[in-house]
């Protein structure tokens, strides 16, 4: 697909695939886990009761997997611009790999994973896929998120 002035995705844009944003570190607090569990209506004692959680296969309190939605990911400034000004969140996919525990220092790094172009009813669309990797202080990747943004 291309616009009247040529292809939507330029060589400059293709060369930006793989670019990473600044890392962002969040230290996970037990109280934040409890509040998050309360906010999503998750009453599982593994998120708040240390005695119960120590008897579980995890050996202690863990955060609900979706807790990472509350962790700030570093901003990814795209090193290119487009004349497409409208944005639409096209959703995300998550892979949860390790439990998140109180005291974990989670480093989130977002990179530009892919670019695609399509034509829609409203004209050309740029699909921007970003991947955020969440790593704990032990170097373990606890989760990955792949999110897509549509600019049109």
Secondary structure, DSSP 8 states (H G I E B T S, - for coil): -EETTEESS-HHHHHTTT-B---EEEE--HHHHHHHHHHTT---GGGT-HHHHHTSTTSS----GGGGGGS-------SS--S---EEEEEEEEEE-S---TT-EEEEEEEEEEEEEEEETTEEEEEEEEEEEEE-TTS-EEEEEEEEEEE-
